[in-house]
Amino acid sequence: MPQTLRFHLNDRLIEDRSVRPTTTLLAYLRENLHLTGTKEGCAEGDCGACTVVLLDADAPGGPSYRAINACLVLLPMVQGRRVYTVEGLRDAAGGYHPVQEAVVRELGSQCGYCTPGVVMALFEACYRKDLREPWQLDDQMCGNLCRCTGYRPIRDAARAVAATCPEDQFSRTLREAGSDSMAFARTEQTRSYATPASFAELWAVLAARPQSRLICGGTDLALTLTRRYQDLPELVSLEGLPELRGVAQVAGGWRIGATTTLADLEAACLAEMVAYVPLLRMLRYFASRQIKNRATIGGNLCNASPIGDLAPVLLGLGARAELRSAAGVREVALDEFFLAYRQTALQPGEILAAVRVPDIPANARAAAYKVSKRRELDISTVGAGFYVELDDSGRVSLVRLAYGGMAATPARARHLEAALLGKPWSIAQVEAALPALAHDFQPIDDLRGSAWYRGLVAANLVRGFVRETELVALPNLSQRPSGTVHLEVLP
């Protein structure tokens, strides 16, 4: 595998054999290349000041520009790819990009610190062809914090450029983009980073360095470097294995590759997996667009966080984990995948290859819920994924009620499920069964919520689920804009 770091930045080729693999793209841009338009704000992917754009040549819908947080991207993650910063948007004649002109025209820049990141998030929006709904524009920009509260002019600029796809050098680059080769390896005594290009290479690397940490999007693991100031001496990236990415229909359901990004999964739910409204509901407020462009379904599950947002939904839907190693492939039910706090059923040398989600039958009702202190870009206090099948008499024939934030692992409420099984599906019956929930969890007290609050929320979510599915089996989110006031309804 190549040992030289090589990628295209704006209009030039970057080659480097000496940089440490755990250097972030943000640090390299600012300190090595002196491109200081890209700013550091939070160093954890919350503020968007470090937003740059990556050309994803292998995106499921065709080559696409992706806004990403440079503070969470390690340099080997851009091997063989194209990266754009705010300095690279002018045309050959020196003219500003339409996105930059829109921000100036709409007065979308005050102090200017956040502006380069805002421009790059708008750059992605400019070339997206799937921006159809107002909520998608909110989602596109929610990862950019404007400390001067300039949100209205920023939104006006976003409206002006979204999905315009101007015919320019960037559009031409998209059309001409070829598949990226991310193969890379760097070994330095006790330090190593590898991006295998085949499973044979992956198993060999894992056998030679069994202590290596697996990484892909890096939106969580990179915080070990940027916020905890700890080292990651041995890393193996799964990004070079295209077999692990993508959503495909299989017999009885869907197979979601472990390195499928949340943005790709959301697009699949919107376009093809129309029955998977519960997944779409959770993905809507999962994170910012920059995070969803990098975070993967496998990373979210293998993190094994008790407040991971996807786990409750997939537990409720009855998903199964496809595990792969040099010895072969095996499957385990997802409710057997989480063993203890931050511990999974993965064995040494084994990876999560995919998640299999069964089809939702016509007699089922399902929904997902996320409760957090703010709507956009926040960590869950309580998450839930609920699924109920009813027989011809309206009685519960199958029930899965899964929670996050209620225990050391994402888990199902087994006692409550047992109390509901075989009973009529009604609010009265749910009220009679809800005391069983107290036997399922002993939630903790922390800054996000007390044990009492979590218990109350967990019960209220079941009540809401009954009410919400009275008329619609798979209720979607209402498309509320981010503003709380509509000018057209004012007197």
Order of alpha helices (4+ residues) and beta strands (2+ residues): beta-beta-beta-beta-beta-alpha-alpha-alpha-alpha-alpha-beta-beta-alpha-beta-alpha-beta-beta-beta-alpha-alpha-alpha-alpha-alpha-beta-beta-beta-beta-beta-beta-beta-beta-beta-alpha-alpha-alpha
